[in-house]
Amino acid sequence: MAPPLAGLLETCLYVDDMARASGFYRRLLGQEPLLAEPRITVFRLADGTVLILFQRGATLEPVEIPGSGAIPPHDGSGPLHFALAIPEGSEDRWRRHLAEIGAAVESEVDWPKGRGLSLYFRDPDGHCGELATRRLWERI
């Protein structure tokens, strides 16, 4: 039997233009990043998790942490998917906010059996973002 987990801590996206991506997520999330460097930008989400933007191709070698060890190489390509939880009843506010920052709602799904609603959009790197009410996974 596996030891218990405490949840998901990080979601990572790989971006081609850090300034462009960081600006988009600053506007989307309405906050400044915890950390902003040419290789990495980190945003804290409401549940204590973080959204990390990595400059594509900048972590192909181990990243040494002085006196602590090394982070193994990693990278990604192609349009990835991520979902952010939104409160019930905030869907209209999110539609307006996406329009205000120039991110079109690509698709909406009103899930069967009352499982909530999802709003899909694209970020500047083509990643598929989803804003979904938490009921999405309650009745599977």
C-alpha positions as CSV (number, residue, x, y, z in Angstrom):
1,M,0.0,0.0,0.0
2,A,1.3,3.4,-0.9
3,P,2.0,6.1,1.7
4,P,-0.6,8.9,1.9
5,L,-0.4,11.9,-0.4
6,A,-1.2,15.5,0.7
7,G,-2.3,16.7,-2.7
8,L,-0.8,18.2,-5.9
9,L,1.8,20.8,-5.1
10,E,2.9,22.2,-8.5
11,T,1.6,22.5,-12.1
12,C,4.2,23.4,-14.6
13,L,3.9,24.9,-18.1
14,Y,6.8,25.4,-20.6
15,V,6.7,28.7,-22.4
16,D,8.6,30.2,-25.4
17,D,8.6,33.8,-24.3
18,M,8.7,34.3,-20.5
19,A,7.9,38.0,-20.5
20,R,4.8,37.4,-22.6
21,A,3.6,34.3,-20.6
22,S,4.3,36.0,-17.2
23,G,2.4,39.1,-18.3
24,F,-0.6,36.9,-19.4
25,Y,-0.7,35.0,-16.1
26,R,-0.3,38.2,-14.0
27,R,-3.4,39.5,-15.7
28,L,-5.3,36.2,-15.6
29,L,-4.6,35.5,-11.9
30,G,-4.6,39.2,-10.8
31,Q,-1.3,38.9,-8.9
32,E,2.4,39.3,-8.9
33,P,4.5,36.1,-9.0
34,L,6.3,34.8,-5.9
35,L,9.5,34.4,-8.0
36,A,10.3,35.9,-11.4
37,E,13.5,35.1,-13.2
38,P,14.4,34.5,-16.9
39,R,14.2,30.7,-16.4
40,I,11.2,30.4,-14.0
41,T,8.2,32.3,-12.8
42,V,6.1,31.0,-10.0
43,F,2.5,32.0,-9.0
44,R,0.8,30.9,-5.8
45,L,-2.8,29.7,-6.2
46,A,-5.6,30.0,-3.6
47,D,-5.3,26.4,-2.3
48,G,-1.6,26.7,-1.6
49,T,-0.4,25.1,-4.8
50,V,1.7,26.9,-7.4
51,L,1.7,27.4,-11.1
52,I,5.2,27.4,-12.5
53,L,6.2,28.7,-15.8
54,F,9.5,27.4,-17.2
55,Q,11.4,28.9,-20.1
56,R,11.2,26.1,-22.7
57,G,14.7,24.5,-23.1
58,A,16.2,26.2,-20.0
59,T,16.0,23.2,-17.7
60,L,17.7,20.6,-19.9
61,E,20.6,20.4,-17.6
62,P,20.5,19.7,-13.8
63,V,20.0,22.9,-11.7
64,E,22.4,22.8,-8.8
65,I,21.0,24.1,-5.5
66,P,24.2,25.1,-3.5
67,G,24.6,22.8,-0.5
68,S,21.3,21.0,-1.2
69,G,21.5,18.9,-4.3
70,A,20.3,19.2,-7.9
71,I,16.9,19.4,-9.7
72,P,16.9,16.8,-12.5
73,P,16.5,18.0,-16.1
74,H,13.0,18.4,-17.4
75,D,11.2,20.1,-20.3
76,G,8.0,19.9,-22.3
77,S,6.6,20.7,-25.7
78,G,3.3,20.9,-27.4
79,P,0.0,22.3,-26.1
80,L,-0.5,21.0,-22.5
81,H,-3.7,21.1,-20.4
82,F,-4.3,22.4,-16.9
83,A,-7.4,23.3,-14.9
84,L,-7.9,25.9,-12.2
85,A,-10.8,25.5,-9.8
86,I,-13.3,28.4,-9.7
87,P,-16.1,29.0,-7.2
88,E,-19.7,28.1,-8.1
89,G,-21.5,31.1,-9.5
90,S,-18.4,32.9,-10.6
91,E,-18.6,31.7,-14.2
92,D,-20.0,35.0,-15.6
93,R,-17.3,37.0,-13.9
94,W,-14.6,34.7,-15.3
95,R,-16.1,35.0,-18.9
96,R,-15.9,38.8,-18.5
97,H,-12.3,38.7,-17.1
98,L,-11.1,36.4,-19.9
99,A,-12.6,38.8,-22.4
100,E,-10.9,41.8,-20.6
101,I,-7.5,40.2,-20.9
102,G,-8.0,39.1,-24.5
103,A,-8.3,35.4,-23.9
104,A,-11.4,34.1,-25.8
105,V,-13.5,31.3,-24.3
106,E,-12.7,28.5,-26.8
107,S,-15.3,26.1,-25.4
108,E,-17.8,25.7,-22.6
109,V,-18.9,22.4,-21.2
110,D,-21.9,22.2,-18.9
111,W,-21.2,18.7,-17.6
112,P,-24.0,16.1,-17.5
113,K,-25.6,15.0,-14.3
114,G,-25.0,18.4,-12.6
115,R,-21.2,18.0,-12.4
116,G,-20.4,21.6,-12.9
117,L,-19.2,23.9,-15.7
118,S,-15.8,24.3,-17.5
119,L,-14.6,27.3,-19.5
120,Y,-11.7,26.5,-21.8
121,F,-9.2,29.1,-23.2
122,R,-5.7,29.3,-24.7
123,D,-2.7,31.0,-23.3
124,P,-0.1,32.7,-25.5
125,D,1.8,29.4,-25.9
126,G,-1.2,27.5,-27.0
127,H,-1.7,25.6,-23.7
128,C,-5.3,24.7,-23.0
129,G,-6.4,26.3,-19.8
130,E,-9.6,25.3,-18.0
131,L,-11.6,27.1,-15.4
132,A,-13.9,24.6,-13.7
133,T,-16.2,24.4,-10.7
134,R,-15.1,21.7,-8.2
135,R,-18.2,19.6,-8.8
136,L,-16.6,18.4,-12.0
137,W,-15.0,15.3,-10.2
138,E,-17.5,14.7,-7.4
139,R,-19.8,12.1,-9.2
140,I,-17.4,10.0,-11.2
